[in-house]
């Protein structure tokens, strides 16, 4: 099974997908339309690039701070959460799933995912 399929099987995950770091390809499953999935992949890629840039800047200010390279990011809203690690994104319904469980699962699954293309 793929990480996307595994994520969708977890409680609260309403959509999941993967995107290319170069920005020209994506795949997804879940409740998103094709257009919304395309926009989500663009947003996730842009935010991942920004988070990595900020981690690099913090590393320059304080070497070996543990924030670079960034492994992922989370945006927690009142009803939904977006969680991204490596080039995988998932959207969570906060009322139905545990963010901690999803992050733990993604960390365990994507620990060795390469970030050298960022």
Secondary structure per residue as TSV (DSSP state, phi and psi in degrees):
chain	resnum	aa	ss	phi	psi
A	1	X	-	360.0	156.4
A	2	X	-	-92.6	163.2
A	3	X	H	-59.6	-36.7
A	4	X	H	-64.3	-45.7
A	5	X	H	-62.6	-43.3
A	6	X	H	-62.3	-42.0
A	7	X	H	-63.8	-43.5
A	8	X	H	-64.1	-23.1
A	9	X	T	-78.8	-10.9
A	10	X	S	-85.8	144.5
A	11	X	T	-58.6	133.6
A	12	X	T	91.0	-18.0
A	13	X	E	-77.4	121.0
A	14	X	E	-103.1	-18.5
A	15	X	E	-160.2	150.6
A	16	X	E	-153.1	153.8
A	17	X	E	-167.3	177.8
A	18	X	E	-128.1	150.5
A	19	X	E	-136.0	153.7
A	20	X	-	-84.0	138.2
A	21	X	T	-60.7	-29.0
A	22	X	T	-80.1	-7.8
A	23	X	S	88.8	5.8
A	24	X	S	-103.2	-6.7
A	25	X	-	-139.3	152.1
A	26	X	E	-158.0	159.2
A	27	X	E	-140.1	153.9
A	28	X	E	-158.8	164.6
A	29	X	E	-144.2	152.6
A	30	X	E	124.6	-158.6
A	31	X	S	-84.3	4.2
A	32	X	-	-80.6	147.2
A	33	X	-	-75.8	165.1
A	34	X	H	-56.9	-43.1
A	35	X	H	-66.6	-42.8
A	36	X	H	-66.6	-36.7
A	37	X	H	-65.3	-39.7
A	38	X	H	-62.3	-45.9
A	39	X	H	-64.1	-41.1
A	40	X	H	-61.1	-41.9
A	41	X	H	-66.3	-37.1
A	42	X	H	-66.0	-45.5
A	43	X	H	-62.6	-44.2
A	44	X	H	-63.4	-42.3
A	45	X	H	-63.2	-46.9
A	46	X	H	-62.7	-42.4
A	47	X	H	-68.0	-39.8
A	48	X	H	-60.3	-43.0
A	49	X	H	-62.3	-42.0
A	50	X	H	-65.9	-44.7
A	51	X	H	-61.3	-41.0
A	52	X	H	-66.3	-37.8
A	53	X	H	-63.7	-45.2
A	54	X	H	-63.8	-39.2
A	55	X	H	-61.5	-40.4
A	56	X	H	-64.1	-38.6
A	57	X	H	-66.3	-42.6
A	58	X	H	-65.6	-35.5
A	59	X	H	-63.3	-37.0
A	60	X	H	-66.8	-35.2
A	61	X	H	-76.5	-37.7
A	62	X	S	-141.3	92.0
A	63	X	T	-56.8	148.4
A	64	X	T	58.2	39.5
A	65	X	-	-83.1	-7.9
A	66	X	S	85.2	6.3
A	67	X	-	-104.8	-2.3
A	68	X	S	-133.7	128.8
A	69	X	S	-79.5	144.0
A	70	X	-	-66.0	140.4
A	71	X	-	-97.2	-15.5
A	72	X	E	172.3	-173.4
A	73	X	E	-158.2	160.8
A	74	X	E	-137.5	137.6
A	75	X	E	-119.4	116.4
A	76	X	E	-105.3	116.5
A	77	X	-	-108.1	179.2
A	78	X	S	-62.8	-31.9
A	79	X	S	-123.7	-21.4
A	80	X	E	-137.5	157.9
A	81	X	E	-132.0	142.3
A	82	X	E	-110.0	129.1
A	83	X	E	-125.8	128.6
A	84	X	E	-129.4	131.2
A	85	X	E	-138.1	136.9
A	86	X	T	54.3	-122.3
A	87	X	T	-115.1	30.2
A	88	X	E	-115.6	133.2
A	89	X	E	-122.1	151.4
A	90	X	E	-144.2	151.6
A	91	X	E	-116.5	132.4
A	92	X	E	-120.6	137.0
A	93	X	E	-84.8	111.4
A	94	X	T	-58.6	-31.5
A	95	X	T	-73.8	-18.5
A	96	X	T	-113.4	-10.1
A	97	X	S	-139.9	165.1
A	98	X	-	-103.1	118.1
A	99	X	H	-60.4	-41.7
A	100	X	H	-59.5	-42.2
A	101	X	H	-64.4	-41.3
A	102	X	H	-66.9	-45.3
A	103	X	H	-62.3	-43.1
A	104	X	H	-60.1	-45.2
A	105	X	H	-62.3	-47.3
A	106	X	H	-64.4	-40.9
A	107	X	H	-61.0	-44.6
A	108	X	H	-65.4	-38.1
A	109	X	H	-79.5	-35.5
A	110	X	H	-106.9	15.5
A	111	X	T	-52.7	-40.9
A	112	X	T	-100.9	12.1
A	113	X	-	-65.1	136.5
A	114	X	-	-74.5	140.4
A	115	X	-	-116.5	11.7
A	116	X	T	-68.9	-14.2
A	117	X	T	-85.6	-8.3
A	118	X	-	-71.9	360.0
